[in-house]
Amino acid sequence: MQDPDETWWVALNNIDPERDVRFTMGPIDVLDHSSRAFTYGSKMGIDATRKWKEEGFDREWPELMTMDAETKRRVDEMWGRLGIDLAVGRSAGRPVNDDKSRGAQR
């Protein structure tokens, strides 16, 4: 995983929640504060992999969409006019880990 944004996009666009999301109960990390009981709770798995006919997926799996360089340039020029600042709290496509990006006040 090099780009978390791209990873989330692929994962969330390539799943059927009923088929590809699993929940299970079992032991978890002692430091997991969100569990319903000490060292015991639920886990979620998401299968966002390409599906095969052998798995019961009969449809054709689509190729990844790509933009040509000119289209990407034109879209990138629009963000500012639309009031969308893609640089806020981000650095090279990755979340910035500092108090300022989380809205902490000093």
NUSE-799371 format. One record per atom (N, C-alpha, C): atom name; x, y, z; residue number from 1; residue in one letter. Coordinates in pm, whole numbers, always signed. Atoms other than C-alpha are relative to their C-alpha. Example, Ala and Ser with C-alpha at 12.3 -4.5 7.8 and 13.67 -1.06 7.14 Angstrom:
atom:X:Y:Z:nr:rest
N:+89:-119:+0:1:A $
CA:+1230:-450:+780:1:A $
C:+90:+120:+0:1:A $
N:-82:-119:-6:2:S $
CA:+1367:-106:+714:2:S $
C:-77:+109:+73:2:S $
//
This chain:
atom:X:Y:Z:nr:rest
N:+84:-117:+0:1:M $
CA:+0:+0:+0:1:M $
C:+89:+124:+0:1:M $
N:-81:-121:+10:2:Q $
CA:+166:+319:-118:2:Q $
C:-84:+125:+17:2:Q $
N:+88:-117:-5:3:D $
CA:-132:+557:-140:3:D $
C:-129:-37:+72:3:D $
N:+120:+37:-75:4:P $
CA:-398:+523:+132:4:P $
C:-129:+43:-67:4:P $
N:+121:-45:+68:5:D $
CA:-650:+728:-67:5:D $
C:-38:-96:-113:5:D $
N:+27:+92:+109:6:E $
CA:-618:+499:-368:6:E $
C:-43:-136:+54:6:E $
N:+37:+128:-60:7:T $
CA:-636:+191:-145:7:T $
C:-145:+1:+44:7:T $
N:+140:-9:-42:8:W $
CA:-964:+307:+11:8:W $
C:-93:+6:-121:8:W $
N:+84:-11:+119:9:W $
CA:-1103:+400:-332:9:W $
C:-20:-137:-64:9:W $
N:+10:+132:+60:10:V $
CA:-1026:+57:-476:10:V $
C:-82:-93:+89:10:V $
N:+70:+91:-91:11:A $
CA:-1147:-127:-167:11:A $
C:-149:+28:+3:11:A $
N:+142:-32:-16:12:L $
CA:-1476:+58:-136:12:L $
C:-77:-1:-131:12:L $
N:+69:+9:+128:13:N $
CA:-1553:+48:-508:13:N $
C:-3:-142:-54:13:N $
N:-6:+137:+51:14:N $
CA:-1481:-323:-550:14:N $
C:-63:-101:+95:14:N $
N:+63:+94:-92:15:I $
CA:-1697:-472:-279:15:I $
C:-151:+0:-15:15:I $
N:+143:+16:-24:16:D $
CA:-2048:-602:-241:16:D $
C:-7:-28:+150:16:D $
N:-5:+16:-146:17:P $
CA:-2103:-552:+134:17:P $
C:-53:-134:+50:17:P $
N:+55:+128:-46:18:E $
CA:-2317:-863:+170:18:E $
C:+96:-116:-26:18:E $
N:-88:+109:+40:19:R $
CA:-2068:-1085:-11:19:R $
C:+141:+14:+58:19:R $
N:-142:-21:-23:20:D $
CA:-1733:-928:+80:20:D $
C:+39:+52:+137:20:D $
N:-33:-49:-134:21:V $
CA:-1756:-804:+440:21:V $
C:-36:-108:+101:21:V $
N:+21:+103:-102:22:R $
CA:-1720:-1048:+730:22:R $
C:+28:+58:+138:22:R $
N:-21:-36:-141:23:F $
CA:-1752:-993:+1104:23:F $
C:+21:-128:+79:23:F $
N:-23:+116:-85:24:T $
CA:-1620:-1232:+1365:24:T $
C:+34:+47:+140:24:T $
N:-31:-29:-141:25:M $
CA:-1587:-1238:+1742:25:M $
C:+120:-85:+41:25:M $
N:-112:+77:-48:26:G $
CA:-1274:-1346:+1921:26:G $
C:+95:+84:+81:26:G $
N:-99:-72:-79:27:P $
CA:-965:-1248:+2115:27:P $
C:+58:+117:-79:27:P $
N:-60:-117:+63:28:I $
CA:-821:-905:+2042:28:I $
C:+110:+54:+89:28:I $
N:-113:-59:-70:29:D $
CA:-529:-693:+2151:29:D $
C:-42:+61:+133:29:D $
N:+24:-55:-134:30:V $
CA:-514:-594:+2519:30:V $
C:-17:+152:-6:30:V $
N:+3:-146:+8:31:L $
CA:-465:-231:+2412:31:L $
C:-117:+54:-82:31:L $
N:+114:-46:+80:32:D $
CA:-781:-218:+2197:32:D $
C:-110:+50:+92:32:D $
N:+96:-61:-92:33:H $
CA:-998:+25:+2392:33:H $
C:-143:-3:-52:33:H $
N:+134:-3:+56:34:S $
CA:-1296:-10:+2158:34:S $
C:-75:-132:+15:34:S $
N:+65:+131:-10:35:S $
CA:-1371:-375:+2236:35:S $
C:-109:+0:+107:35:S $
N:+112:+6:-95:36:R $
CA:-1687:-472:+2422:36:R $
C:+40:-62:+133:36:R $
N:-49:+59:-124:37:A $
CA:-1488:-667:+2681:37:A $
C:+152:-2:-6:37:A $
N:-146:+2:-5:38:F $
CA:-1127:-682:+2794:38:F $
C:+52:-120:-79:38:F $
N:-64:+98:+88:39:T $
CA:-929:-876:+2528:39:T $
C:-97:-84:-83:39:T $
N:+97:+75:+81:40:Y $
CA:-1248:-992:+2350:40:Y $
C:-89:+98:-73:40:Y $
N:+84:-90:+77:41:G $
CA:-1439:-824:+2070:41:G $
C:-15:-46:-143:41:G $
N:+27:+36:+138:42:S $
CA:-1526:-816:+1705:42:S $
C:+109:+53:-93:42:S $
N:-92:-40:+105:43:K $
CA:-1314:-788:+1393:43:K $
C:-78:+2:-130:43:K $
N:+64:-7:+130:44:M $
CA:-1412:-694:+1041:44:M $
C:+104:-24:-108:44:M $
N:-86:+24:+116:45:G $
CA:-1256:-825:+720:45:G $
C:-71:+42:-127:45:G $
N:+57:-43:+127:46:I $
CA:-1311:-676:+375:46:I $
C:+81:-64:-113:46:I $
N:-64:+62:+115:47:D $
CA:-1233:-876:+60:47:D $
C:-27:+87:-122:47:D $
N:+16:-89:+115:48:A $
CA:-1179:-616:-214:48:A $
C:+81:-50:-120:48:A $
N:-78:+56:+110:49:T $
CA:-989:-851:-444:49:T $
C:-89:-26:-121:49:T $
N:+71:+34:+123:50:R $
CA:-1084:-926:-804:50:R $
C:-65:-137:+20:50:R $
N:+74:+126:-19:51:K $
CA:-1350:-1197:-801:51:K $
C:+18:-90:-123:51:K $
N:-19:+99:+105:52:W $
CA:-1313:-1518:-1004:52:W $
C:-130:-75:-27:52:W $
N:+116:+83:+32:53:K $
CA:-1570:-1736:-1181:53:K $
C:-13:-115:+100:53:K $
N:+1:+112:-96:54:E $
CA:-1469:-2016:-942:54:E $
C:-61:+41:+134:54:E $
N:+60:-51:-123:55:E $
CA:-1595:-1794:-658:55:E $
C:-148:+33:-19:55:E $
N:+140:-29:+27:56:G $
CA:-1935:-1760:-824:56:G $
C:-26:+137:-59:56:G $
N:+15:-133:+58:57:F $
CA:-1870:-1422:-984:57:F $
C:+3:-14:-151:57:F $
N:+9:+25:+144:58:D $
CA:-1992:-1449:-1344:58:D $
C:+19:+123:-88:58:D $
N:-14:-122:+80:59:R $
CA:-1968:-1086:-1454:59:R $
C:+146:+25:-33:59:R $
N:-136:-39:+35:60:E $
CA:-1664:-943:-1628:60:E $
C:+48:+105:+100:60:E $
N:-56:-96:-94:61:W $
CA:-1436:-756:-1386:61:W $
C:+55:+117:-79:61:W $
N:-44:-114:+82:62:P $
CA:-1376:-401:-1515:62:P $
C:+148:+33:+19:62:P $
N:-136:-50:-8:63:E $
CA:-1033:-261:-1592:63:E $
C:-1:+130:+81:63:E $
N:-11:-126:-72:64:L $
CA:-909:+32:-1383:64:L $
C:-17:+117:-95:64:L $
N:+16:-121:+80:65:M $
CA:-1014:+372:-1512:65:M $
C:+125:+85:+14:65:M $
N:-113:-92:-5:66:T $
CA:-738:+612:-1601:66:T $
C:-38:+127:-77:66:T $
N:+19:-126:+71:67:M $
CA:-737:+976:-1710:67:M $
C:+125:+29:-80:67:M $
N:-117:-43:+75:68:D $
CA:-515:+1102:-1984:68:D $
C:+55:+127:+67:68:D $
N:-69:-110:-68:69:A $
CA:-268:+1374:-1879:69:A $
C:-74:+133:-17:69:A $
N:+70:-126:+25:70:E $
CA:-468:+1659:-2039:70:E $
C:-126:+11:+85:70:E $
N:+121:-1:-84:71:T $
CA:-792:+1564:-1860:71:T $
C:+36:+21:+145:71:T $
N:-43:-16:-139:72:K $
CA:-610:+1531:-1528:72:K $
C:+42:+144:+28:72:K $
N:-43:-139:-16:73:R $
CA:-450:+1873:-1576:73:R $
C:-121:+93:+10:73:R $
N:+118:-86:+0:74:R $
CA:-789:+2032:-1654:74:R $
C:-81:-17:+128:74:R $
N:+73:+24:-125:75:V $
CA:-957:+1869:-1353:75:V $
C:+76:+62:+117:75:V $
N:-80:-57:-109:76:D $
CA:-670:+1969:-1123:76:D $
C:-11:+152:+6:76:D $
N:+15:-146:+4:77:E $
CA:-710:+2330:-1236:77:E $
C:-134:+47:+60:77:E $
N:+134:-36:-47:78:M $
CA:-1077:+2327:-1125:78:M $
C:-14:+3:+152:78:M $
N:+22:+16:-144:79:W $
CA:-1032:+2236:-757:79:W $
C:-8:+133:+73:79:W $
N:+0:-130:-67:80:G $
CA:-949:+2590:-644:80:G $
C:-126:+79:-29:80:G $
N:+123:-72:+37:81:R $
CA:-1242:+2742:-837:81:R $
C:-123:-60:+68:81:R $
N:+113:+67:-67:82:L $
CA:-1472:+2487:-672:82:L $
C:+6:+14:+151:82:L $
N:-15:-19:-145:83:G $
CA:-1346:+2585:-326:83:G $
C:+51:-124:+71:83:G $
N:-52:+124:-58:84:I $
CA:-1179:+2248:-270:84:I $
C:+151:+10:+8:84:I $
N:-143:-8:-21:85:D $
CA:-831:+2263:-117:85:D $
C:+52:-138:+34:85:D $
N:-48:+137:-21:86:L $
CA:-675:+1919:-160:86:L $
C:+124:-7:+86:86:L $
N:-124:+0:-77:87:A $
CA:-360:+2025:+25:87:A $
C:-25:+12:+150:87:A $
N:+27:-20:-142:88:V $
CA:-532:+2091:+361:88:V $
C:+15:-133:+74:88:V $
N:-20:+119:-83:89:G $
CA:-406:+1836:+615:89:G $
C:+58:-118:-74:89:G $
N:-53:+110:+78:90:R $
CA:-238:+1629:+347:90:R $
C:+143:+32:-42:90:R $
N:-136:-18:+48:91:S $
CA:+118:+1575:+237:91:S $
C:+31:-116:-93:91:S $
N:-31:+102:+102:92:A $
CA:+195:+1386:-84:92:A $
C:-101:-114:+5:92:A $
N:+103:+102:+0:93:G $
CA:-138:+1204:-59:93:G $
C:-13:-77:+129:93:G $
N:+6:+71:-128:94:R $
CA:-85:+1097:+301:94:R $
C:-42:+97:+109:94:R $
N:+40:-89:-109:95:P $
CA:-241:+1234:+620:95:P $
C:+121:+59:+71:95:P $
N:-106:-67:-74:96:V $
CA:-28:+1485:+805:96:V $
C:-22:-31:+148:96:V $
N:+10:+33:-142:97:N $
CA:+43:+1380:+1164:97:N $
C:+49:+115:+86:97:N $
N:-34:-107:-91:98:D $
CA:+45:+1704:+1357:98:D $
C:-128:+57:+60:98:D $
N:+117:-54:-69:99:D $
CA:-186:+1889:+1596:99:D $
C:-78:+97:-87:99:D $
N:+66:-100:+84:100:K $
CA:-261:+2161:+1342:100:K $
C:-98:-65:-97:100:K $
N:+87:+65:+97:101:S $
CA:-406:+1917:+1088:101:S $
C:-121:-64:+67:101:S $
N:+113:+59:-71:102:R $
CA:-634:+1767:+1355:102:R $
C:-87:+108:+64:102:R $
N:+81:-109:-53:103:G $
CA:-769:+2109:+1452:103:G $
C:+26:+32:+144:103:G $
N:-31:-30:-140:104:A $
CA:-601:+2126:+1792:104:A $
C:+32:+148:+14:104:A $
N:-28:-141:-23:105:Q $
CA:-587:+2474:+1937:105:Q $
C:+107:+13:+105:105:Q $
N:-108:-24:-96:106:R $
CA:-289:+2612:+2124:106:R $
C:-31:+118:+84:106:R $
//
